[in-house]
Amino acid sequence: MPLRTSRQTQAIFELSFAGALWGFGFVAAYWSLTVGGPFTITGWRFVIAGLIGFFSYLAIQKAKGQTLRLDIFQTYLRAAWWPGVFIATLLVLQTWGLQYTTATKSGFITCLYVLIVPMIEPFFGGPKPTRAVLISAIGSLIGVALMCGLLNSFLSGEELDAKSRLNIGDFLTLIAAFAASFHILAIDRISAKLGSDFDSYQFNTAQSFMAGLPTLAIAMVIEPNAGSLLARLLDPVAHGAAWTALIGFTSLAIGSTLIAFALQVRAQKHIPPATASLLFLLESPFAALFAALLLGEVATPIQLLGGAIILLSVGYATTSMTKKS
C-alpha cells in the first residue's frame, strides 16, 4: 500500500474515533453544566488539556533524550491564536446552547459547518460553492426546520416541549457551527504553511492554552464560582452535584479536547478539508445515540427525519466536493 494511501486510511480511522469522542462530548457538556457555566467549563477544559499535553510532551521528549525547544513552541502559540479564538467561541456557544436545547438537536445543527465551509471559502481565496452545495444547503435548512419542530404541529399535530422546539439554544448552536467552519479553514491553512514540520501534538497543546486562558479569564469575571470548579468536581456531593459532572468534565478535557482535537489536526495534514468534513458528520449520530442512551432523549419521527435530511444533504455535498478534489 502506498505510504500516502496508508496515511489517509489512518486519518479516516482517527477522525472517526474523534467523531465518537465529540458525539459523547454533548452529553459530557450537559453533565458538566451542573457545576459551572459555559465559559467556566470551556476555559478549564482547555487549560487542563493544555497542561496535560505540555507536561506529557516534556516527558516524551525526556525519554527520547531531547529537550523542548521553546522558540518552536512559541511559534505554535502564535500560530494557534486564531484557531484558539474560533474553537473557544465554538464550545462556549455550544455549551451555552445546551442549557436550552437538546443534545440531539445540538449535534445535528453543529454539523452544518460541513456546508458552511465551502460557502465561506470563496471569501478566503477558495473555490466557489458548487451546485451540489447550494442544493444541499436548501435540504439542510428543511432538515433543521424539522429538527427544531417548526413544521411539527402542521405535520403531526403534536406539541413539543420547550427544549425540542426552536429556541435560543438552537441559534447559539448555529453560530457555533460558523465558528467551527472558521476553525477548520484556519487549521488547513496553518498546516499547509508549516508543512512537514507541523507537529500536531505541540500545536494542539498551544491551541488549548490560547483557547483556555482568555476564556477562563472571562469566566472569572462574569460567572460565579469559576475559580472553584475543580473543588466542586472533586467533591460533588458536598456541592449538591452528581459524579456524572466529574465524568463529563474529564471526558471533555481529555477525550474531546486533548485527544480528539489532536487527531483532527494530525488527520487534516493528510486529507483535504472537504473529506475531513464528511467524517465529521459522524459526530451527529453519535451525539443522538449517546443522548438517547444516557440522557433519555427521545426524538419524534419528524425530528429524526429532519436529522436524516441534514446528514444526507451535507453528505451529498461533501461527497461531490471529494470527487472533484
C-alpha positions, 0 to 999 in steps of 0.5 A: 500500500502506498505510504500516502494511501496508508496515511489517509486510511489512518486519518479516516480511522482517527477522525472517526474515533474523534467523531465518537469522542465529540458525539459523547462530548454533548452529553459530557457538556450537559453533565458538566453544566451542573457545576459551572457555566459555559465559559467556566467549563470551556476555559478549564477544559482547555487549560487542563488539556493544555497542561496535560499535553505540555507536561506529557510532551516534556516527558516524551521528549525526556525519554527520547533524550531531547529537550523542548525547544521553546522558540518552536513552541512559541511559534505554535502559540502564535500560530494557534491564536486564531484557531484558539479564538474560533474553537473557544467561541465554538464550545462556549456557544455550544455549551451555552446552547445546551442549557436550552436545547437538546443534545440531539438537536445540538449535534445535528445543527453543529454539523452544518459547518460541513456546508458552511465551509465551502460557502465561506471559502470563496471569501478566503481565496477558495473555490466557489460553492458548487451546485451540489452545495447550494442544493444541499444547503436548501435540504439542510435548512428543511432538515433543521426546520424539522429538527427544531419542530417548526413544521411539527404541529402542521405535520403531526399535530403534536406539541413539543416541549420547550427544549425540542422546539426552536429556541435560543439554544438552537441559534447559539448552536448555529453560530457555533457551527460558523465558528467551527467552519472558521476553525477548520479553514484556519487549521488547513491553512496553518498546516499547509504553511508549516508543512512537514514540520507541523507537529500536531501534538505541540500545536494542539497543546498551544491551541488549548492554552490560547483557547483556555486562558482568555476564556477562563479569564472571562469566566472569572469575571462574569460567572460565579464560582469559576475559580472553584470548579475543580473543588466542586468536581472533586467533591460533588456531593458536598456541592449538591452535584452528581459524579456524572459532572466529574465524568463529563468534565474529564471526558471533555478535557481529555477525550474531546479536547486533548485527544480528539482535537489532536487527531483532527489536526494530525488527520487534516495534514493528510486529507483535504478539508472537504473529506475531513468534513464528511467524517465529521458528520459522524459526530451527529449520530453519535451525539443522538445515540449517546443522548438517547442512551444516557440522557433519555432523549427521545426524538419524534419521527419528524425530528429524526427525519429532519436529522436524516435530511441534514446528514444526507444533504451535507453528505451529498455535498461533501461527497461531490466536493471529494470527487472533484478534489 
